[in-house]
Amino acid sequence: MGILLPISSNLYAAQPANVLSGLSIEQTGKITVKGKVTDASGEPIIGATILEKGTTNGVTTDLDGLFSLTTQKNAELEISFVGYKTQTLKATSGKEILVKLLEDTKLLDEVVVVGFGSQKKANLTGAVSVVTADEIAERPVSNVSQALQGVVPGLNISQTNGSLEDTPSINVRGMGTIGQGSSGSPLVLIDGMEGDLNTINPQDIANISVLKDAAASSIYGSRAPFGVILITTKKGNDDGKLTLNYNNSFRWGNPINKNHMMNSVDFASFLNDANTNSSSGVFFDNERMAKIVEYHNARPYKPGQRITEDGRILYALSPASWDETVWGDGYQVGIDDVDRFDVIYKDWTFSQEHNFSANGGSKKFNYYASFNYLDQGGLMNIGEEGFKRYNVTAKINSELTKWLRFNYSMRFSRQDQKRPSRLTSSLYQSIARQGWPTLPLYDPNGYYYSSPSPELGLAEGGTDQWQNDRIYQQAGLLIEPIKNWLTHVEFNYSTYHQDRHWDSQVLYNHNVAGDPVVYEDGSEVHEGFYKNAHLTFNAYTEYTHLFNDTHNLHVMAGFQAEEMRVKQYGLTRNGIMFPNKPVIDLTSGNSFYGEAMTPDVYGNLSDWSTAGFFGRVNYDYMGRYLFEANIRADGSSRFRSDNRWKVFPSVSVGWNIAQEKFFEPLSNTIGTLKLRGSFGSLGNQNTTNWYQTYQTLAIYSASGAWLMNGNRPNTAGTPGLVSTDLGWETIQSYNVGLDWGLLKNRLTGSFEYYIRDNQKHGRQRS
């Protein structure tokens, strides 16, 4: 849940009119404009906006297309409506206003981004959904994943917990695979380059296309067996003007379904009843129950203390009966009244986001640059928790010659996060299971008291923090030696670095005198480093030709190669010598009691690569009968050489019924009616084990059963056999869809029926 505070808003008050007339000049120097707005056929347009240019003075047309607006003399009026071209007229005395709006063919021929290209939405035969920049901007969320929730049919996005670093789970049309170590997430491409939904600045997005079936996504082959999310970012204007934009948002969010505990009196009574019913006897005797009631009714005074109406100070904890110098067990003698869900979690958290962008240029050269800053607060009341994101984007496009264009873009994203190291996924469960309301939060001296309870660990147990840096660089050439023949050469390179630090500190309770007493004696520091470098090369050529103004043909062929290299290492060492300096070189390598502890060291290098050849043919006859065929041959380093290559085809057809002549009498009511179907096959190579066809010997130190020269020898275990059939998981997809648009496409929708068959892994229907 969140609240967006708008900086400003403009309100338009409708003033319906019933009379069509000219202009009347009033004594105030203003004029009243009355008129009617229709479409090209003379039908009235309901809800068209008439706005005095440069002001917020405006009205909308009524059910008959009529309007009345009082404006300044000689003002300019802008008349607009969705799907039509905006007209600008000057209000002059003595002229009647009768406006005919023309359909905006750019909107009617909406272009949708698809794999390695774009198509008119009317000519699509695959299952594709589109999200516009306006739909993203309307949602006050911190990342694109959250903005897409509930927007695209079949796109399932779920958040498993409220942790700031938690990455939402995303799938298209349900779980894609149940193969061990296999991923069923869609491929995310940002301007054609693989990226992360959670790192891109939502304000940089121009549109998003979600490719759902095999016909739409098969051009990406083995990289996209379970759908594709294509994100196109904004680019520079070519009108010669510099445009600067700044916006911000301030958000307050609260946890959903936050639980609350019983008060101490109700809890003690409930537990006594439960124990009595189970023949275990009461846990809280009468004397302690009386103390619990008295403490509950007293006013808060100091941490671990309350004060009665007559001025007596009560303590949430009393000394142990066996040693009055230490505090007793919290379960046995505690009488506190604590709701730990309220203590540990905030009711509200604050976030702020700022965006700045600049773009401009000409048709020869244009540019776009943006900066985004997000500061998101956590829900933890105890310990430090927060998330910050910095995004920088720069793009240029240049026309070097009439037949050659060059483009370059760079995106940098940094994420900084910090949280208590004792904050784990089991914390919520631990609060409910361990955190009795009577268990003291503080001892009477005001120190956190653990018996056990999580507050001490959250406050003093150490810090977990990491910094993620991503850099994306793209360079491309667009070659057009003759009209309608385009060749694209693209080079994409991205790097990802993560530096992570966490430390676990010794925890201390305190005795009655306030002296520290060791509660948990372990301390250690971890430093970890992860880096990957992802290289992609694309080269493809396409040609479009229209024969006799009826037969439209488009062909494309290309090659793609990818390589991913990963390097990571880490070290964990015990014995923090200075709690305020938790770094590796200031650790002793010993336990709290001086025993030498072996550091934990790890590290590895790994890589994978793919290569693919692809092609596509599109044909349509007068926009009525549509055909598309795709083919992709993929090779992956993750499989044996004899199973490395596989071919994946797809085909789709469509019928634009609304374009038929016999449908013309219904065209004003039903603007779109398209039936389409597709079939395709895709392969999945997205396994977590990049070297599944290789097995290594497991080495065991000093594990032999017989002594050799007085010592137990090292041994090795024989690995399992590798199946010669290990190879591609094949996914076959069948899809039938119906697209429709009513009332001149003001109301649109689609129906989809699909079957996705994972060979050797069952079938999904919807």
C-alpha positions in Angstrom: 0.0 0.0 0.0 1.3 3.5 -0.8 0.2 7.1 -1.1 1.4 9.4 -3.9 1.3 13.1 -3.1 0.9 15.0 -6.4 2.8 18.3 -6.7 0.0 19.9 -8.7 -3.1 19.0 -10.6 -5.3 20.7 -13.2 -9.0 20.3 -13.1 -11.3 20.8 -16.1 -14.9 21.7 -15.3 -17.4 20.6 -17.9 -20.0 23.2 -19.0 -22.5 21.5 -21.3 -24.3 23.6 -23.9 -27.5 22.9 -25.7 -27.3 25.6 -28.5 -25.0 25.9 -31.5 -24.3 29.5 -32.2 -21.6 32.0 -33.0 -19.5 34.2 -30.6 -20.8 36.8 -28.3 -18.5 39.6 -27.1 -19.0 40.5 -23.4 -18.2 43.7 -21.7 -15.3 42.1 -19.9 -13.3 41.6 -23.1 -14.1 37.9 -23.1 -16.0 35.9 -25.6 -18.2 32.8 -25.3 -17.5 30.2 -27.9 -20.3 27.7 -28.6 -20.1 24.9 -31.1 -20.1 21.2 -31.9 -17.4 18.6 -32.5 -17.9 15.7 -34.9 -15.9 13.0 -36.6 -15.3 12.9 -40.4 -18.7 11.3 -41.0 -20.6 13.9 -39.0 -21.2 11.8 -35.9 -20.9 13.8 -32.6 -17.9 13.1 -30.5 -18.7 12.7 -26.8 -16.1 13.9 -24.3 -13.8 15.8 -26.6 -11.7 18.4 -24.8 -11.8 22.1 -25.8 -9.0 23.9 -24.1 -7.8 27.6 -24.1 -4.2 27.2 -25.1 -1.7 28.0 -22.4 -4.3 27.9 -19.6 -6.3 25.4 -17.6 -9.6 26.8 -18.9 -11.4 24.1 -20.7 -14.6 22.1 -21.1 -15.7 18.7 -22.6 -18.5 18.1 -25.2 -21.8 16.7 -24.0 -23.8 13.7 -25.4 -24.6 15.7 -28.6 -21.0 16.9 -29.1 -21.9 20.4 -28.0 -19.8 22.7 -25.9 -19.7 26.3 -24.5 -16.5 28.0 -23.4 -15.8 31.5 -22.2 -12.3 32.6 -23.3 -10.2 35.7 -23.8 -10.7 37.4 -27.1 -8.5 36.1 -29.9 -7.5 33.1 -27.8 -6.3 29.9 -29.4 -8.5 26.8 -28.8 -7.1 23.2 -28.8 -9.7 20.6 -29.6 -8.6 17.0 -28.9 -9.9 13.5 -28.4 -8.2 10.1 -28.0 -7.6 8.5 -31.4 -8.0 11.8 -33.4 -5.7 14.5 -34.5 -5.7 17.6 -32.3 -6.9 20.8 -34.0 -6.0 24.4 -33.0 -8.4 27.2 -33.9 -8.4 30.9 -33.2 -11.6 32.2 -31.6 -12.7 35.2 -33.7 -15.9 37.2 -33.5 -18.7 36.3 -35.9 -17.7 32.8 -36.8 -19.5 29.6 -35.8 -17.5 26.8 -34.4 -18.1 23.5 -36.2 -15.1 21.1 -35.8 -14.5 17.9 -37.6 -11.7 15.8 -36.0 -9.8 13.4 -38.3 -8.6 10.0 -37.2 -5.0 9.8 -36.2 -3.6 7.1 -38.4 -0.5 6.9 -36.3 -2.6 5.8 -33.4 -4.7 3.5 -35.5 -1.6 2.0 -37.0 0.0 1.5 -33.6 3.4 0.0 -33.8 4.3 -2.8 -31.4 7.9 -3.8 -30.6 8.5 -7.5 -31.2 11.6 -9.6 -31.4 14.3 -7.9 -33.6 11.9 -5.4 -35.0 8.4 -4.0 -34.8 5.0 -4.6 -36.4 1.6 -2.8 -36.7 -0.6 -4.0 -33.9 -3.3 -4.7 -36.4 -1.1 -7.2 -38.2 0.1 -9.1 -35.1 -0.6 -12.8 -35.2 1.2 -13.8 -31.9 0.1 -13.2 -28.3 1.5 -9.8 -27.4 0.5 -7.3 -24.8 1.6 -3.7 -24.7 2.1 -1.4 -21.7 2.5 2.3 -22.3 4.7 4.8 -20.5 1.6 6.6 -19.1 0.4 3.3 -17.5 3.8 2.9 -15.8 4.0 6.6 -14.7 0.6 6.4 -13.0 1.8 3.9 -10.5 3.8 5.2 -7.5 6.1 2.2 -7.1 9.8 1.7 -6.7 10.5 -0.7 -9.6 9.0 -1.8 -12.8 8.1 -5.3 -11.5 5.6 -3.7 -9.1 4.3 -1.4 -11.8 3.5 -4.4 -14.1 1.4 -6.2 -11.4 -2.1 -6.7 -12.7 -1.5 -4.8 -15.9 -0.8 -7.6 -18.4 -3.1 -10.6 -18.6 -1.0 -13.8 -18.0 1.9 -12.0 -16.5 2.2 -13.2 -12.9 4.3 -11.2 -10.5 4.5 -12.2 -6.8 6.4 -10.8 -3.9 7.3 -13.5 -1.4 8.3 -11.2 1.5 8.7 -7.5 2.4 12.5 -7.5 2.4 13.8 -4.5 0.5 16.2 -6.6 -1.6 13.6 -9.3 -2.4 13.3 -9.8 -6.2 9.7 -10.5 -7.3 9.0 -13.9 -8.9 7.9 -13.4 -12.5 6.3 -15.9 -15.0 4.3 -15.7 -18.1 1.2 -17.9 -18.1 2.1 -19.9 -15.0 5.0 -22.1 -14.0 7.1 -22.8 -17.0 9.2 -25.8 -15.9 9.6 -28.3 -13.1 13.0 -29.5 -14.2 15.6 -29.6 -11.5 17.8 -26.6 -11.5 15.9 -25.0 -14.4 14.5 -21.5 -14.6 11.0 -20.7 -15.9 11.3 -16.9 -15.8 10.8 -14.8 -19.0 13.7 -13.2 -20.8 13.9 -9.4 -20.0 15.4 -7.3 -22.8 15.9 -3.5 -22.4 16.5 -2.0 -25.8 17.4 -5.4 -27.1 19.8 -6.1 -24.3 19.3 -8.5 -21.4 18.7 -6.6 -18.2 17.0 -6.5 -14.8 13.5 -5.1 -14.3 14.4 -3.8 -10.8 17.3 -1.6 -11.9 15.8 0.4 -14.7 14.4 3.9 -14.0 10.6 3.6 -14.6 10.6 7.2 -16.0 13.0 6.1 -18.8 10.5 3.7 -20.3 8.7 4.5 -23.5 6.7 1.2 -23.8 6.8 -2.5 -22.8 5.8 -5.5 -24.9 5.2 -8.9 -23.4 5.6 -11.8 -25.8 3.6 -14.7 -24.5 3.4 -17.5 -27.1 6.0 -19.4 -29.1 5.2 -17.5 -32.3 6.0 -14.2 -30.7 9.1 -15.2 -28.7 10.6 -18.0 -30.8 12.9 -15.6 -32.6 15.0 -15.6 -29.4 15.2 -19.3 -29.3 16.7 -21.0 -26.2 17.0 -17.7 -24.3 13.2 -17.2 -24.2 11.3 -20.5 -23.8 8.9 -18.9 -21.3 8.1 -15.6 -22.8 9.9 -12.2 -23.3 9.5 -8.8 -21.7 10.7 -6.2 -24.2 11.3 -2.7 -22.8 12.0 0.2 -25.1 13.4 3.3 -23.5 12.9 6.9 -24.4 15.1 8.7 -27.0 15.9 12.2 -27.9 13.6 14.6 -29.7 14.4 15.5 -33.3 12.5 18.9 -33.4 15.6 21.0 -32.5 14.3 21.9 -29.0 15.8 21.1 -25.6 13.3 19.6 -23.2 14.0 19.5 -19.5 11.8 17.5 -17.1 11.8 17.0 -13.4 9.4 15.1 -11.2 9.3 13.5 -7.9 7.2 11.5 -5.6 6.9 11.0 -1.8 5.4 7.8 -0.7 4.3 6.3 2.6 3.8 2.5 2.8 2.5 0.3 5.5 2.7 -3.5 6.1 -0.3 -5.5 5.0 -2.0 -7.7 7.5 0.4 -6.9 10.3 -0.4 -9.2 13.3 -0.8 -8.1 16.9 -0.2 -10.0 20.1 -2.5 -10.5 23.0 -1.8 -8.3 26.0 0.0 -9.9 28.9 -3.1 -10.6 31.0 -5.0 -12.2 28.2 -2.0 -14.3 27.1 -1.3 -15.5 30.7 -4.9 -16.5 31.2 -5.0 -18.2 27.8 -1.9 -20.2 28.4 -3.1 -21.3 31.9 -6.4 -22.5 30.4 -4.5 -24.4 27.7 -2.2 -26.1 30.2 -5.1 -26.9 32.5 -7.1 -28.5 29.6 -4.0 -30.6 28.8 -3.5 -31.7 32.4 -0.2 -29.8 32.6 -1.1 -27.4 35.4 -1.0 -23.6 35.2 2.2 -21.9 34.1 1.5 -18.6 35.8 0.7 -19.0 39.5 -1.6 -16.6 41.3 1.3 -14.5 42.7 2.7 -13.9 39.2 -0.7 -13.4 37.7 -1.3 -10.6 40.2 2.1 -9.0 39.2 1.2 -9.3 35.5 -2.2 -7.5 36.1 -0.6 -4.8 38.1 2.2 -4.2 35.6 -0.4 -4.1 32.7 -2.5 -1.5 34.5 0.5 0.7 35.4 1.8 3.6 33.2 5.0 3.4 31.1 7.9 5.0 33.0 11.3 4.0 31.7 12.6 1.0 29.6 11.8 -2.1 31.6 9.8 -0.1 34.2 6.3 1.1 34.9 4.8 3.3 37.6 1.5 2.9 39.5 -1.0 5.6 40.4 0.4 5.7 43.9 4.0 6.3 42.6 5.4 2.8 43.0 7.9 1.7 40.3 7.4 -1.8 38.9 10.1 -3.8 37.1 9.4 -6.1 34.1 12.1 -8.5 35.3 13.3 -9.6 38.8 16.6 -11.2 39.9 17.1 -14.9 39.8 16.1 -16.8 42.9 19.4 -18.7 42.9 21.6 -15.6 42.4 20.3 -12.1 43.0 23.2 -10.6 41.0 21.8 -11.8 37.7 18.4 -11.4 36.2 16.1 -14.4 36.2 14.8 -16.3 33.1 12.4 -14.1 31.2 9.9 -17.0 30.7 9.9 -17.8 34.4 9.8 -14.4 36.1 9.0 -11.8 33.3 5.8 -9.8 33.7 6.3 -7.3 30.8 3.4 -6.3 28.5 5.0 -6.2 25.0 3.5 -6.5 21.5 6.7 -7.4 19.6 5.1 -6.9 16.2 4.6 -3.2 17.1 8.1 -3.0 18.7 10.0 -4.5 15.8 8.0 -3.3 12.8 7.0 0.2 11.9 3.4 1.1 11.0 4.6 3.3 8.1 7.7 3.7 6.1 8.7 6.7 4.0 10.3 6.7 0.5 11.2 9.4 -1.9 12.1 9.4 -5.6 13.5 12.1 -7.9 13.8 12.1 -11.6 15.5 14.5 -14.0 15.8 14.2 -17.8 17.0 16.2 -20.7 16.5 15.5 -24.4 16.7 17.3 -27.7 18.6 17.4 -31.0 17.7 17.3 -34.7 17.0 14.6 -37.2 20.8 14.4 -37.8 21.7 14.0 -34.1 19.6 13.7 -31.0 20.3 12.8 -27.4 18.6 11.7 -24.2 20.0 11.8 -20.6 18.3 11.1 -17.3 19.1 10.7 -13.6 17.0 8.9 -11.0 17.4 8.7 -7.2 15.4 6.5 -5.0 15.6 6.4 -1.2 13.4 3.7 0.3 13.0 3.2 4.0 12.6 -0.2 5.6 10.0 -1.4 8.0 12.4 -2.3 10.8 12.1 -0.3 14.0 15.2 -1.8 15.5 18.6 -1.7 13.7 19.4 0.2 10.4 17.5 -0.8 7.3 17.3 1.1 4.0 17.7 0.9 0.3 19.0 3.5 -2.2 19.2 3.4 -6.0 21.0 5.7 -8.4 20.4 5.5 -12.1 22.1 7.4 -14.9 21.2 7.0 -18.6 22.7 8.6 -21.7 21.7 7.9 -25.3 22.7 9.4 -28.6 21.6 8.7 -32.2 23.4 10.1 -35.2 22.9 10.1 -38.9 26.4 9.7 -40.3 25.3 9.5 -43.9 22.0 9.1 -45.7 22.4 5.3 -45.5 24.2 4.9 -42.2 23.1 5.7 -38.6 25.0 5.2 -35.4 23.6 4.8 -31.9 25.1 4.4 -28.5 23.6 4.2 -25.0 24.9 3.7 -21.5 23.0 2.9 -18.4 24.5 2.8 -14.9 22.7 1.6 -11.9 23.9 1.4 -8.3 22.0 -0.1 -5.4 23.1 0.3 -1.8 21.4 -1.7 0.9 21.8 -2.1 4.6 20.0 -4.1 7.3 20.7 -5.9 10.6 22.6 -9.2 10.0 20.2 -11.0 12.3 17.3 -10.1 10.0 16.4 -13.4 8.5 13.3 -14.8 6.7 12.4 -16.7 9.9 12.1 -13.5 12.0 8.4 -13.2 11.8 7.9 -16.8 12.8 10.4 -16.4 15.7 8.5 -13.4 17.0 5.2 -15.3 17.1 6.8 -18.5 18.5 9.3 -17.1 21.1 8.0 -13.5 21.8 5.6 -14.0 24.7 4.1 -10.7 25.7 5.4 -11.3 29.3 9.0 -11.8 28.0 10.9 -8.6 29.0 12.0 -6.3 26.1 14.4 -4.4 28.5 15.9 -5.2 31.8 15.2 -2.7 34.6 18.5 -0.9 33.8 17.3 -0.1 30.3 19.4 -2.7 28.4 17.9 -5.0 25.7 17.3 -8.4 27.3 17.3 -11.6 25.4 15.9 -14.8 26.9 15.7 -15.5 24.0 14.1 -12.7 21.9 15.2 -11.1 18.6 15.5 -7.5 19.7 19.0 -7.7 21.1 20.3 -9.4 17.9 18.6 -6.9 15.7 20.0 -3.9 17.6 23.5 -5.1 18.4 24.1 -8.3 16.4 25.9 -6.7 13.4 25.2 -5.3 9.9 24.6 -6.9 6.5 25.2 -4.5 3.6 26.0 -4.7 0.0 26.5 -2.5 -3.1 25.5 -3.6 -6.6 26.8 -1.8 -9.6 25.5 -2.5 -13.1 26.8 -0.9 -16.3 25.1 -1.5 -19.7 26.7 -0.3 -22.9 25.2 -0.7 -26.4 26.5 0.4 -29.7 24.8 -0.2 -33.1 24.9 0.6 -36.8 21.8 0.8 -39.0 22.7 0.5 -42.7 20.1 1.2 -45.4 21.9 1.0 -48.8 18.5 1.0 -50.6 15.0 1.8 -49.5 13.4 -0.8 -47.3 16.5 -2.9 -46.9 17.9 -2.5 -43.4 20.9 -4.1 -41.8 21.5 -4.0 -38.1 24.8 -4.6 -36.4 24.6 -4.4 -32.6 27.2 -4.9 -29.8 26.1 -5.1 -26.2 28.3 -5.4 -23.2 27.2 -5.4 -19.5 29.0 -5.9 -16.2 27.6 -6.5 -12.8 29.6 -6.1 -9.6 28.5 -6.9 -6.1 30.5 -6.2 -2.9 28.9 -7.6 0.2 29.9 -7.3 3.8 28.3 -8.7 6.9 29.4 -9.1 10.5 28.0 -11.0 13.4 28.9 -9.5 16.8 29.1 -11.0 20.3 25.8 -10.4 22.1 25.7 -9.3 25.8 22.9 -9.3 28.3 23.6 -7.4 31.5 23.4 -8.3 35.2 21.6 -6.5 38.0 24.6 -4.2 38.5 24.6 -3.3 34.7 27.7 -5.2 33.9 27.8 -7.0 30.5 27.3 -10.8 30.5 28.0 -12.9 27.4 24.9 -14.2 25.8 26.2 -15.3 22.4 30.0 -15.7 22.1 30.5 -16.0 18.3 31.7 -13.2 16.1 32.8 -13.2 12.5 33.2 -11.0 9.4 32.4 -12.0 5.8 33.6 -10.2 2.7 32.3 -11.4 -0.6 32.8 -10.3 -4.2 30.9 -11.3 -7.3 31.4 -10.1 -10.9 29.9 -11.1 -14.3 30.5 -9.8 -17.8 27.8 -10.5 -20.5 28.7 -9.9 -24.1 26.1 -10.1 -26.9 26.6 -9.6 -30.7 23.6 -9.3 -33.1 23.7 -9.0 -36.8 20.5 -9.2 -38.9 19.1 -7.9 -42.1 15.5 -7.2 -43.2 13.7 -6.3 -46.3 10.1 -5.1 -46.9 8.3 -4.8 -50.2 4.7 -4.0 -51.1 3.5 -5.7 -54.4 0.7 -4.1 -56.3 -0.5 -2.2 -53.1 -2.0 -5.5 -51.9 0.7 -8.0 -51.0 3.0 -7.0 -48.2 6.1 -9.1 -47.6 8.8 -8.8 -45.0 11.8 -11.1 -44.6 14.5 -11.1 -42.0 17.6 -13.3 -41.3 20.3 -12.9 -38.7 22.9 -14.3 -36.3 23.3 -13.9 -32.5 26.1 -14.9 -30.1 26.3 -14.5 -26.4 28.9 -15.2 -23.7 28.7 -14.9 -19.9 31.7 -15.0 -17.6 31.4 -15.1 -13.8 34.0 -14.7 -11.1 33.3 -14.8 -7.4 35.2 -15.3 -4.1 34.7 -14.7 -0.5 36.2 -15.0 3.0 34.7 -15.5 6.5 37.0 -15.1 9.5 36.2 -15.3 13.2 37.1 -13.2 16.1 36.2 -9.5 15.8 38.6 -7.6 18.0 37.0 -4.2 17.7 33.2 -4.2 17.4 33.2 -0.8 15.8 35.7 -1.9 13.2 34.4 -5.2 11.7 36.9 -5.8 9.0 38.9 -8.9 8.0 42.3 -7.6 9.0 41.1 -6.7 12.5 39.9 -10.2 13.3 41.9 -12.7 15.3 40.9 -15.9 13.7 40.1 -17.3 17.1 36.9 -18.1 19.0 35.8 -16.0 21.9 37.8 -18.3 24.2 41.0 -18.2 22.1 40.6 -21.4 20.1 42.0 -21.2 16.6 39.2 -21.2 13.9 39.8 -22.1 10.3 38.6 -19.3 7.9 36.0 -20.2 5.3 37.3 -19.4 1.9 35.6 -20.0 -1.5 35.9 -18.9 -5.1 35.1 -20.0 -8.6 35.2 -19.0 -12.3 32.5 -20.1 -14.7 31.1 -19.3 -18.1 28.6 -20.2 -20.8 28.0 -19.2 -24.3 25.3 -19.6 -27.0 25.1 -19.1 -30.8 22.0 -18.9 -32.9 20.8 -18.3 -36.5 17.3 -17.0 -37.0 14.9 -16.0 -39.7 11.4 -14.6 -40.1 8.9 -14.2 -42.9 5.8 -12.0 -42.6 3.1 -11.7 -45.3 -0.3 -10.0 -45.4 -2.8 -9.4 -48.1 -4.3 -6.0 -47.8 -4.1 -6.2 -44.0 -6.8 -8.9 -44.0 -5.0 -12.3 -44.2 -1.8 -12.5 -42.1 1.0 -15.1 -42.0 4.2 -15.3 -40.1 6.9 -18.0 -39.8 10.0 -18.0 -37.6 12.9 -20.4 -37.3 15.8 -20.5 -35.0 18.8 -22.8 -34.7 20.5 -22.7 -31.3 23.7 -24.1 -29.9 24.5 -24.1 -26.2 27.7 -24.8 -24.3 25.7 -26.4 -21.5 25.1 -29.6 -23.4 27.2 -32.4 -24.9 28.6 -31.7 -28.4 26.2 -34.3 -29.9 23.2 -32.6 -28.3 24.4 -29.0 -28.5 22.3 -27.8 -31.5 18.6 -27.8 -32.0 16.1 -26.2 -34.4 13.0 -24.4 -33.1 10.3 -23.4 -35.6 7.0 -21.5 -35.2 4.1 -20.4 -37.5 1.1 -18.2 -36.9 -1.8 -17.0 -39.0 -4.5 -14.3 -38.6 -7.7 -13.0 -40.2 -8.6 -9.3 -39.8 -12.4 -9.8 -40.2 -13.1 -6.1 -39.6 -11.1 -5.4 -42.8 -13.5 -7.4 -45.0 -15.9 -5.5 -47.3 -18.9 -7.5 -45.9 -18.0 -6.0 -42.5 -18.2 -2.4 -43.5 -21.8 -1.8 -42.2 -20.6 -2.7 -38.7 -17.4 -0.7 -38.8 -18.7 2.2 -36.7 -19.6 -0.2 -34.0 -16.9 -2.9 -34.2 -13.6 -1.3 -35.3 -11.4 -4.4 -34.7 -12.2 -8.0 -35.0 -9.2 -10.3 -35.6 -8.9 -14.1 -35.3 -5.4 -15.6 -34.9 -3.7 -18.8 -34.1 -0.1 -20.0 -33.6 2.1 -23.0 -33.0 5.7 -23.1 -32.1 8.5 -25.1 -30.4 11.1 -23.7 -28.1 14.1 -25.1 -26.1 15.1 -24.4 -22.5 18.8 -24.3 -21.6 18.4 -22.1 -18.5 19.8 -24.5 -15.9 21.5 -23.3 -12.7 24.2 -26.0 -13.3 26.3 -24.7 -16.2 28.4 -27.8 -16.3 25.8 -30.6 -15.9 27.6 -32.9 -18.4 30.8 -32.9 -16.3 31.3 -34.7 -13.0 34.2 -34.3 -10.6 35.7 -36.5 -7.9 34.7 -35.6 -4.4 37.8 -35.3 -2.1 37.6 -36.2 1.6 40.4 -35.3 3.9 41.8 -37.9 6.3 38.8 -40.1 5.8 40.3 -43.5 5.0 39.2 -46.6 7.0 42.8 -48.0 7.2 45.9 -46.3 8.6 48.9 -45.7 6.3 52.1 -44.8 8.0 50.1 -44.1 11.1 47.7 -41.7 9.4 44.3 -41.9 7.8 44.7 -41.2 4.1 42.6 -38.8 2.0 40.0 -40.5 -0.2 37.9 -39.7 -3.3 34.4 -40.6 -4.1 33.3 -41.9 -7.5 30.9 -39.5 -9.3 27.6 -40.5 -10.8 27.2 -41.3 -14.5 26.2 -38.7 -17.0 23.2 -39.6 -19.2 23.9 -39.4 -22.9 20.3 -38.2 -23.4 20.8 -35.1 -21.3 19.8 -32.2 -23.5 17.2 -29.6 -24.3 13.9 -29.4 -22.6 11.4 -28.7 -25.4 8.3 -26.6 -24.9 5.6 -26.7 -27.5 3.0 -24.0 -27.5 -0.5 -23.7 -29.1 -2.4 -20.5 -29.0 -5.7 -19.2 -30.4 -6.8 -15.6 -29.8 -9.5 -13.1 -30.7 -8.9 -9.4 -30.6 -11.9 -7.0 -30.7 -12.6 -3.3 -30.4 -15.9 -1.6 -30.0 -17.2 2.0 -30.4 -14.4 3.0 -32.8 -11.9 1.1 -30.6 -12.6 3.1 -27.5 -13.3 -0.3 -25.8 -10.8 -3.0 -26.7 -10.0 -6.5 -25.4 -8.9 -10.0 -26.4 -9.6 -13.6 -25.6 -6.8 -16.2 -25.5 -6.8 -20.0 -25.3 -3.4 -21.8 -25.1 -1.8 -25.1 -24.4 1.9 -25.3 -23.4 3.4 -28.8 -23.5 6.7 -29.4 -21.8 8.1 -32.6 -23.1 8.8 -35.1 -20.3 7.5 -32.5 -17.8 3.7 -32.6 -18.2 1.2 -30.2 -19.7 -0.4 -26.9 -18.8 -3.8 -25.7 -20.0 -5.7 -22.5 -19.6 
